[in-house]
Amino acid sequence: LSTEQDKDCLSPRHQFIRHQILEIFCATKDDISGRKHNKKVHIGQAGIRCVFCSRVPYKERAVRSFSFPSSTTRIYQSATVMFHHHFNACSYIPDKVKRSLLSLEGKSTNGATNTKQFWVQSARDLGLVNTEDGMFFEKPPSCQRKKAKVEASAKT
């Protein structure tokens, strides 16, 4: 989720969250079946999740371990909600990481004037686009392309 521009536009705390705790991912069949929410999510839809518990079965994860923002304008809000509900509850985030993040509380932003807008623009720069069905990568990451090729060849 982090970009080279983060250091110039975000507080040290937001930089740390984007670089160390959150990642963007594309929904798989397993991601969709593990959800408890009514909101429809599609295979390949982009979401954000905690890197520390992302490989753990859903039943073993703390609350709000992942989110599927409806658009790039909702990533900042989704990350904030995830952070407030998930960070302290996640037993997979190492204590060292938690201490490092807590030490960044109150550190000022390095000149950012519009943090939320930066999150939107950086998501677009990473290739995320908004659709009627949620956020997707304009050009899917290689793992999604390989999966799509396998599914397409299975249909022929």
Short mmCIF file of the C-alpha atoms (twelve columns), coordinates in Angstrom:
data_MODEL
# 
_entry.id   MODEL 
# 
loop_
_atom_site.group_PDB 
_atom_site.id 
_atom_site.type_symbol 
_atom_site.label_atom_id 
_atom_site.label_alt_id 
_atom_site.label_comp_id 
_atom_site.label_asym_id 
_atom_site.label_seq_id 
_atom_site.Cartn_x 
_atom_site.Cartn_y 
_atom_site.Cartn_z 
_atom_site.pdbx_PDB_model_num 
ATOM 1   C CA . LEU A 1   0.000   0.000   0.000   1 
ATOM 2   C CA . SER A 2   2.906   2.353   0.613   1 
ATOM 3   C CA . THR A 3   4.473   4.519   -2.078  1 
ATOM 4   C CA . GLU A 4   7.662   6.540   -2.370  1 
ATOM 5   C CA . GLN A 5   5.637   9.738   -1.893  1 
ATOM 6   C CA . ASP A 6   4.333   8.666   1.548   1 
ATOM 7   C CA . LYS A 7   7.339   10.181  3.330   1 
ATOM 8   C CA . ASP A 8   6.590   13.591  1.816   1 
ATOM 9   C CA . CYS A 9   2.837   13.570  2.312   1 
ATOM 10  C CA . LEU A 10  1.912   11.551  5.400   1 
ATOM 11  C CA . SER A 11  2.592   11.552  9.111   1 
ATOM 12  C CA . PRO A 12  5.113   8.969   10.345  1 
ATOM 13  C CA . ARG A 13  2.200   7.029   11.861  1 
ATOM 14  C CA . HIS A 14  0.322   6.758   8.540   1 
ATOM 15  C CA . GLN A 15  3.550   5.884   6.741   1 
ATOM 16  C CA . PHE A 16  4.133   3.044   9.191   1 
ATOM 17  C CA . ILE A 17  0.572   1.714   8.874   1 
ATOM 18  C CA . ARG A 18  0.734   1.732   5.068   1 
ATOM 19  C CA . HIS A 19  4.237   0.225   4.932   1 
ATOM 20  C CA . GLN A 20  4.187   -2.265  7.810   1 
ATOM 21  C CA . ILE A 21  0.578   -3.235  8.617   1 
ATOM 22  C CA . LEU A 22  -1.779  -2.944  5.639   1 
ATOM 23  C CA . GLU A 23  -1.625  -4.438  2.169   1 
ATOM 24  C CA . ILE A 24  -3.839  -4.339  -0.897  1 
ATOM 25  C CA . PHE A 25  -5.108  -7.684  -2.154  1 
ATOM 26  C CA . CYS A 26  -7.487  -9.115  -4.724  1 
ATOM 27  C CA . ALA A 27  -10.406 -11.142 -3.391  1 
ATOM 28  C CA . THR A 28  -10.369 -14.878 -3.984  1 
ATOM 29  C CA . LYS A 29  -13.200 -17.362 -3.645  1 
ATOM 30  C CA . ASP A 30  -11.946 -18.151 -0.119  1 
ATOM 31  C CA . ASP A 31  -11.944 -14.457 0.838   1 
ATOM 32  C CA . ILE A 32  -15.534 -14.116 -0.278  1 
ATOM 33  C CA . SER A 33  -16.787 -17.276 1.437   1 
ATOM 34  C CA . GLY A 34  -15.102 -16.271 4.714   1 
ATOM 35  C CA . ARG A 35  -17.010 -12.996 4.935   1 
ATOM 36  C CA . LYS A 36  -19.816 -12.436 7.406   1 
ATOM 37  C CA . HIS A 37  -21.129 -9.259  5.774   1 
ATOM 38  C CA . ASN A 38  -24.028 -8.887  3.369   1 
ATOM 39  C CA . LYS A 39  -22.155 -6.519  1.045   1 
ATOM 40  C CA . LYS A 40  -21.438 -8.311  -2.218  1 
ATOM 41  C CA . VAL A 41  -17.766 -8.803  -3.013  1 
ATOM 42  C CA . HIS A 42  -16.513 -10.116 -6.349  1 
ATOM 43  C CA . ILE A 43  -13.524 -12.301 -7.185  1 
ATOM 44  C CA . GLY A 44  -10.645 -9.984  -8.087  1 
ATOM 45  C CA . GLN A 45  -12.096 -7.032  -6.173  1 
ATOM 46  C CA . ALA A 46  -9.421  -5.036  -4.363  1 
ATOM 47  C CA . GLY A 47  -9.414  -4.814  -0.586  1 
ATOM 48  C CA . ILE A 48  -7.064  -3.958  2.247   1 
ATOM 49  C CA . ARG A 49  -5.991  -6.314  5.029   1 
ATOM 50  C CA . CYS A 50  -3.656  -6.812  7.949   1 
ATOM 51  C CA . VAL A 51  -0.439  -8.406  6.690   1 
ATOM 52  C CA . PHE A 52  0.142   -10.208 9.971   1 
ATOM 53  C CA . CYS A 53  -3.007  -12.332 10.049  1 
ATOM 54  C CA . SER A 54  -3.822  -12.512 6.347   1 
ATOM 55  C CA . ARG A 55  -2.672  -16.145 6.040   1 
ATOM 56  C CA . VAL A 56  -4.546  -17.288 9.164   1 
ATOM 57  C CA . PRO A 57  -8.005  -18.916 8.832   1 
ATOM 58  C CA . TYR A 58  -10.804 -16.343 9.115   1 
ATOM 59  C CA . LYS A 59  -12.183 -17.868 12.293  1 
ATOM 60  C CA . GLU A 60  -8.855  -17.231 14.062  1 
ATOM 61  C CA . ARG A 61  -8.527  -13.570 13.076  1 
ATOM 62  C CA . ALA A 62  -9.460  -10.600 15.226  1 
ATOM 63  C CA . VAL A 63  -12.327 -8.356  14.157  1 
ATOM 64  C CA . ARG A 64  -11.878 -6.091  11.111  1 
ATOM 65  C CA . SER A 65  -8.818  -7.884  9.727   1 
ATOM 66  C CA . PHE A 66  -9.787  -6.879  6.192   1 
ATOM 67  C CA . SER A 67  -12.070 -4.516  4.316   1 
ATOM 68  C CA . PHE A 68  -13.359 -4.033  0.803   1 
ATOM 69  C CA . PRO A 69  -13.756 -0.271  0.390   1 
ATOM 70  C CA . SER A 70  -16.398 0.551   -2.202  1 
ATOM 71  C CA . SER A 71  -14.103 3.068   -3.904  1 
ATOM 72  C CA . THR A 72  -10.695 4.712   -3.691  1 
ATOM 73  C CA . THR A 73  -12.314 7.565   -1.756  1 
ATOM 74  C CA . ARG A 74  -13.180 5.093   1.027   1 
ATOM 75  C CA . ILE A 75  -9.734  3.515   1.569   1 
ATOM 76  C CA . TYR A 76  -8.626  6.051   4.180   1 
ATOM 77  C CA . GLN A 77  -11.829 5.621   6.195   1 
ATOM 78  C CA . SER A 78  -11.689 1.821   5.914   1 
ATOM 79  C CA . ALA A 79  -8.062  1.785   7.045   1 
ATOM 80  C CA . THR A 80  -8.872  4.037   9.996   1 
ATOM 81  C CA . VAL A 81  -11.776 1.843   11.120  1 
ATOM 82  C CA . MET A 82  -9.664  -1.290  10.674  1 
ATOM 83  C CA . PHE A 83  -6.827  0.235   12.642  1 
ATOM 84  C CA . HIS A 84  -9.011  1.276   15.585  1 
ATOM 85  C CA . HIS A 85  -10.812 -2.069  15.828  1 
ATOM 86  C CA . HIS A 86  -8.142  -4.532  14.732  1 
ATOM 87  C CA . PHE A 87  -4.728  -3.281  15.891  1 
ATOM 88  C CA . ASN A 88  -5.052  -3.994  19.614  1 
ATOM 89  C CA . ALA A 89  -7.117  -7.143  19.102  1 
ATOM 90  C CA . CYS A 90  -4.795  -8.862  16.591  1 
ATOM 91  C CA . SER A 91  -2.553  -11.342 18.373  1 
ATOM 92  C CA . TYR A 92  -0.486  -11.835 15.202  1 
ATOM 93  C CA . ILE A 93  0.922   -8.306  15.128  1 
ATOM 94  C CA . PRO A 94  4.277   -8.567  16.946  1 
ATOM 95  C CA . ASP A 95  4.640   -6.539  20.143  1 
ATOM 96  C CA . LYS A 96  7.666   -4.778  18.625  1 
ATOM 97  C CA . VAL A 97  5.497   -3.513  15.744  1 
ATOM 98  C CA . LYS A 98  2.782   -2.363  18.160  1 
ATOM 99  C CA . ARG A 99  5.345   -0.515  20.299  1 
ATOM 100 C CA . SER A 100 6.878   1.130   17.228  1 
ATOM 101 C CA . LEU A 101 3.505   2.344   16.055  1 
ATOM 102 C CA . LEU A 102 2.514   3.631   19.476  1 
ATOM 103 C CA . SER A 103 5.765   5.595   19.634  1 
ATOM 104 C CA . LEU A 104 4.643   7.487   16.529  1 
ATOM 105 C CA . GLU A 105 1.445   8.824   18.166  1 
ATOM 106 C CA . GLY A 106 1.215   12.568  17.733  1 
ATOM 107 C CA . LYS A 107 4.159   12.891  15.340  1 
ATOM 108 C CA . SER A 108 3.388   15.660  12.871  1 
ATOM 109 C CA . THR A 109 2.754   15.288  9.196   1 
ATOM 110 C CA . ASN A 110 5.616   16.285  6.922   1 
ATOM 111 C CA . GLY A 111 3.756   19.021  5.102   1 
ATOM 112 C CA . ALA A 112 0.662   17.103  3.992   1 
ATOM 113 C CA . THR A 113 -2.300  19.363  3.451   1 
ATOM 114 C CA . ASN A 114 -4.853  16.751  2.482   1 
ATOM 115 C CA . THR A 115 -4.134  13.263  3.824   1 
ATOM 116 C CA . LYS A 116 -7.399  11.713  2.605   1 
ATOM 117 C CA . GLN A 117 -6.870  13.001  -0.928  1 
ATOM 118 C CA . PHE A 118 -3.325  11.626  -0.905  1 
ATOM 119 C CA . TRP A 119 -4.690  8.135   -0.065  1 
ATOM 120 C CA . VAL A 120 -7.088  8.430   -3.019  1 
ATOM 121 C CA . GLN A 121 -4.428  9.600   -5.460  1 
ATOM 122 C CA . SER A 122 -1.866  7.030   -4.361  1 
ATOM 123 C CA . ALA A 123 -4.453  4.254   -4.806  1 
ATOM 124 C CA . ARG A 124 -5.058  5.470   -8.345  1 
ATOM 125 C CA . ASP A 125 -1.298  5.641   -8.920  1 
ATOM 126 C CA . LEU A 126 -1.090  1.977   -7.846  1 
ATOM 127 C CA . GLY A 127 -3.594  1.149   -10.587 1 
ATOM 128 C CA . LEU A 128 -6.829  0.936   -8.614  1 
ATOM 129 C CA . VAL A 129 -9.981  2.026   -10.383 1 
ATOM 130 C CA . ASN A 130 -13.552 2.449   -9.207  1 
ATOM 131 C CA . THR A 131 -16.323 0.402   -10.812 1 
ATOM 132 C CA . GLU A 132 -19.992 -0.220  -10.070 1 
ATOM 133 C CA . ASP A 133 -18.871 -3.422  -8.321  1 
ATOM 134 C CA . GLY A 134 -16.147 -1.839  -6.135  1 
ATOM 135 C CA . MET A 135 -12.415 -1.227  -6.547  1 
ATOM 136 C CA . PHE A 136 -10.352 -3.297  -8.937  1 
ATOM 137 C CA . PHE A 137 -6.879  -3.094  -10.373 1 
ATOM 138 C CA . GLU A 138 -6.975  -1.617  -13.865 1 
ATOM 139 C CA . LYS A 139 -4.382  -4.239  -14.807 1 
ATOM 140 C CA . PRO A 140 -4.714  -7.159  -12.405 1 
ATOM 141 C CA . PRO A 141 -1.566  -8.258  -10.571 1 
ATOM 142 C CA . SER A 142 0.203   -11.262 -12.079 1 
ATOM 143 C CA . CYS A 143 -1.387  -13.726 -9.629  1 
ATOM 144 C CA . GLN A 144 -4.849  -12.705 -10.841 1 
ATOM 145 C CA . ARG A 145 -3.856  -12.882 -14.523 1 
ATOM 146 C CA . LYS A 146 -2.472  -16.393 -14.061 1 
ATOM 147 C CA . LYS A 147 -5.655  -17.487 -12.308 1 
ATOM 148 C CA . ALA A 148 -7.800  -15.948 -15.059 1 
ATOM 149 C CA . LYS A 149 -5.782  -17.777 -17.748 1 
ATOM 150 C CA . VAL A 150 -6.245  -21.093 -15.950 1 
ATOM 151 C CA . GLU A 151 -9.993  -20.522 -15.580 1 
ATOM 152 C CA . ALA A 152 -10.279 -19.472 -19.232 1 
ATOM 153 C CA . SER A 153 -8.393  -22.540 -20.446 1 
ATOM 154 C CA . ALA A 154 -10.591 -24.777 -18.267 1 
ATOM 155 C CA . LYS A 155 -13.700 -23.392 -20.034 1 
ATOM 156 C CA . THR A 156 -12.392 -24.230 -23.526 1 
# 
